Amino acid sequence: MRPLALDYRRRRRAIWAGLALLAAGLALLAAVGTQYWNLRQEASRWAARAAEAHRTARQGRPRAPRVAGDEAEIAQQTRDANAVLRRLAVPWQALFAAIESTKGKQVALLTLDPDVQKGLVRIGAEAKGLDEMVQYLKRLQQEPALGEVVLVNHQIQEKDPQRPVRFSVTAAWVERP
C-alpha cells in the first residue's frame, strides 16, 4: 500500500486568484456606484425642471405658442374622451338587470349589443314558441328602464324538432334623472 501524500500548505496560486477576483469586484462596484451617482444627479435636474414648470404654470406665465397641428390632435382627443364618457354614463347595471329580469324561463338570451351613440340596445334571443316571444316583448315594453321596444325579425328554427323561435329586438334605454 502506498502512503498518502497529504499537503496542507497553501498554494500561492489560489491567493493570487482570490485577490484578482476581489480587485475585479471592487472595480465593478466602483463603476456601478459612479453610474448610480450620475443617474441620481440627472433625476435631480429633471425634478428641478418639473418643479420650475409647475411654478411657471401656477404664476400664469405664457406658454410656448402652439403649432397648428395641435388643435386637430386636441380635438380628436376630446372626441375620444367624450366617447368614453358616454360609454361610462350609460346605466349598464340597470339596463342589464331590466333585460335579465324580463326573460323568464321560456326565453334564452343569445346576444346583447348596445349602441351607445344611438342609445339603443339590440337583443338576440330564442323562445320556445311564438307565444313566449310575444309575452317576452310585452314584458320588455312594460320595463321602465326600456322604451321603444321593437321586434326587428324572427325566424322559426325548422331543423330543430322543438321548433324554437329566434328573434331580434331593439330597445332604447331610458335615462333617469
N, C-alpha and C positions, 0 to 999 in steps of 0.2 A: 504494500500500500504506500502511496506517495504522501508525503507530508503536505498539509495545506499551507499555502502561502497567503497569510493574511497581512495586508499592509494598511495600517490605519493612518498613515501620513496623508496630509492634504496635498493635493496637487496644485500647482501654480496655475495651470491652465483653467481650472474651474473658477479661481478667484478673478482672473482677468476677464473671463466671460461674464461673470456677475457684475463686475464694475462697468463693463461696456454696456450691458443691459441697463444698468442704473443710469448711466450718462445719457443713453438714448431716451429713457423715460423722462428724465429731467428736461431734456431739450424739447420733447414733445409737450410737456407740461408748460414750459415757457411759451411755446408757440400758441397753444390754446389760450393761455392767460392773456397774451397780447391781443389775440383776435377778440376775446371776450371784452377786453378793455376798449378796443376800437368800436365794437358794436354798442357798448353802453354809451360812449360819447356821441355816436350818431343818433341813438334813441333820444338822448337828452336834447340834442339840437332840434330834432323833429317835434318833440314835446314843446319846446320853447316856441317854435314856429306856429304850432297849433294854438297855443295859448295867445300868442300875438294876433293871430287871425280871429280868434274868438273875441278878444278885446276890441279889435278894429270893427268887427261886425256889430258889437253892442254899442259902440260910440256912433254908429251911423255913418261912417266914412264911406264914400262912394266906392263901389267895387269896379273891377275891370269891365270895360264895355263888352257887351255880349256880341257874339258872332251871329249872323243872320240865320244860320242853320240851327241855332239853339232853340228858337221859337218853335220850329217844326218838331223838334225832338221833345220839347216840353209839352207841346200839345198832344203828341202821341202818348207820352207817359201819363198825362192827365186823363185821356180817354181810357187807357188801360186800367188806371186806378179806379175810375168811375165804374167800369165794368165789374171789377172785383167787388166794389162796394154794393152794386146792385145785386150781385150773387149772394153776398153776405146778408143783405137786408131782407131777403126772402124768408118768410116764416116756415122754414123747412120742417121743423118738428110738427107744427100744427098741420101743415099740408100732408105729410106722410101719415100722421095719426088719423086725419079725416079720411084719407083714401083706404087705409088699412082697416078702419073700423066699419066701413060700409060693405066690404067684400062678402062677408057671410061664408057659410060652408060650401055653397054650391058654385062659388066663383073662385078662380085662381088667378092671381096677378102674374103676368108674364113680363111686362116691361113697364117702366116708368121713365118718361123722357121729358124733363122740364125745359121750357124755353123761357129764360129769364127776361130777355128783351121784350117779348110779347106778353109776358105774364100768364103763359099757358102751360098746361101740363098734358102730355099725351099718355094715355093709359092703355096698355095692351093686356087683354085678359081672356080667359077661357071659362065658359059657363057650361053646365051640364045640358042645358037646353035653352030655347028661345025665351021661355017664361022666366027662367032665372036671370037671363041677360036683362030683360025688361025691368025686373024687380031691382036689379043692381043699379040700373040707370036711374030709377026713381029714388033710390036711397042716396045716390050721388047728388041728384038735384035738390034733395032736402038738406044736404050738408051745408051749414052756414059758412064754412071756410071755402067752399067752391061755388062758382057761378058759371052760367052759360055752358052747361054740360050738354055736349052734342055727340051723338053716335056718328062716327066717321065711316066705319064699314063693319060688316060682319060676314062670316062665312061658316057654313056648316061643314064639319070635317067628315066627308062621306066615307073615307077609307077607314075611319075608326068605327068599330061596331057600336060604341055608345053614342056616336054622332054628336060630339060636343060642338059648341059654337065658339069660334074665335072672333073677337071683335076689338075695335079700337074706339076710344072715346077721347075727346079733348074737353078740357075744362079750364076756366080761368080761376086763379086763386084770388080770393077777396082779401084785401088789406084791411086789417082792423086798426083803429087808432090806438 
